[in-house]
Amino acid sequence: MKLGMFMHPIHDFKRGYHTFVEEDQEVIKTADRCGFDEVWLGEHIALPSEPIQSPLMLMAALIHQTKKIKFGAGVLCLPNQHPAIVAGHVAQFDHMAKGRFMMGIGPGASPPDFELFGVTNKNRMEMLEESIDCIHYIWGNNAPYKWQGKHWQFEIKDNVLPHIGVGDMGKPYQQPYPPVMIPAMSPNSASVRLAARRGWDFISANFVPDPVVKGHWKDYADECRKLGKKPDGAKWKCGRTLLITETDEEAEAYLKKKNNAIWWYFHYIVTLMKYGKFHHILKTDPSIPDDEVTEDYCIRTMVHAGSPKKVAKEIARFRDEAGPFETLIVSHHDWVPKKLWKRHMELIGKELMPRLRAELGWQDAAE
């Protein structure tokens, strides 16, 4: 069982942009020290509450400040950029990180970014597939290039001087290319089925209820069987919202505090989803009235909080019901207060994961 962290990252924007850039770097360095295997960092242009415009740029600053953790773009919003730009940036980063990189891709989920890039009414999933095919074409070939797609067209044919290194585009460190991941958050997820068809990894979002997450494995396994493939739990990274404290009582007390970090997280999620009219994915039952989908409702139905012993049992029980995911992805939250959230990460790495592996009977279980 591997351990990862997903960082949209969602912050209370009033705390300030510079604070977030500094804090997010410290979070990732702490994750590396605490034994996290991977970290995923989002990409948003016009969301002050999700303020990382370039996950590759921030992660590049951390390559030599970390030892083992793998960096994941979570995700590169492919409809928003020309595929050649993405191909070049990712190839360079992959070399800088010497392969400690996973390429998360997605159609985007930010309405202001859609508006900014003129893709609001376009088929963004179709654009995503064309873009990643184009990126892989670039990485798999040398000049001359010619791409004639529905959404992008380009060529390099008249200015190619291979004997002096002119005309070719960069190839990544990992061959033939870095592993690809796509996120999933909706019931009956097309993304999960696409992952099965393409052989990609997928992450189930941490901010959707248990029935949706359980459905992701069923859909993935169903699509694999249709293709004659064996469903592979190693391809599934499952998101969970956790608060790990020394005692159950400490977690309970924190969640009762007004405007705590998890409350703010779900306040942002609920408000944005209701604005976009896709808050139905937050419901454990479709019949639940919209006005009952609140921050407290999400905390009650989606948060595992308490001591490592308590939460390890909960996650093991959930995995038995949901399916054989082999990477637990925990969500990131504002470090308010910093001491509590740093200790939360230490407890996850040092106590929760050994207990969880023991609950599952894994060979590397704690003695």
Steps between C-alpha positions, in 0.01 A plus 500: 500500500657825383429843645441821310365850551275698269537876514249697292615689709194669655583791729306776668602764245498774766821354648700630201664367184861517624403311816357219288803469274729472801269273698434259213874447455536424870208256482669304222836493679320377813323231298837377372640482854188319626524221245241604243568330168343764274342844495257643244474873439223676308512760222259797501541844347209709629424347841660694789385224737682240286800716425759282325516608135792268418541181700812414302666828598430458871604135499821581312604713796465192722684234301827549688329578833333157510641148487247242386156645446363487146343810353163481329334770293150485638405591234624670184180640345569402141221693321652825629840476327656400171620139523851593383541735799393226740726246330801728530442602860433144618801355315729754665355448847526121465873535433545743788323257735680196351169321458345589836195618309146387418292681241149569620275638228144626502240703312502767772240587762535879535222708339708821490785312332255364243388854430857628487611245242176493301419133565177533701279350229756268343526124543787509747528122540538471124765772516678314781525180296626681193752695705657200672515314167676800350743523794586133467542547122750779567694286747501200269625673187765733362456779248338546260173519694147535375186488715158556348246452778155637565614743769869557421708509183872562460803399299876541493631409155683795343741580780660170591879476534565176691880518452511808726203411724223716352136395466459211744297530820617372839431146620432410865740319733255210548455294187282487308337761726404570864205306648165669438227554760147637466278605794143383554231661712160427344270196513518284187834664426607520136852578627527164676395315185746705297776404745412132451512532121828692500681314778524815713488541877203679652434683826158495662435843651498533877202739500235262372295256712578132543244368246662705222849374585378140516342547159834605353654158556189326366507713184873451455478124548202478267683688224811285548296182465342632178852550365624161615728660759548405863402787735811621683470654845847652454343735246251635754594782736218569746451843657383538859459802726682438826571674828742295710565605859642335809152424635147477363395779734757743358366453148143536616583824680676645195210429268267686739708817467343771288652538151760228549712402197282203401184711534655763269602228254144372470356852508699570185410166338127527576475863391688443174308184414163660567604791279593256223187291560686175551459473877298181449829310512531593869181315592502154654146464363356691201180567694678719756374861465755749370478717810616206714831484311701713742851515641391304808331240281823446306703474819258240640500287186851538357752559780694233689611669822664374816794297624715287267345185647141613436558633150711202389208272581260730314715513186555123503126444533432748220753327272334164563173652379630722219770297328876430495659842462875483562569869564328704769484867401435738788376853440694811589349778712610840622760472774283678755628440759836399360600283797188284476529440125872421508433248776212362291747425219752343738232276649384391155848391397622353827187352657198493270665329202671223699170432674308505172744258338466273803120515475528395136753227572769650277852361531648834601259530792624652824656261746 
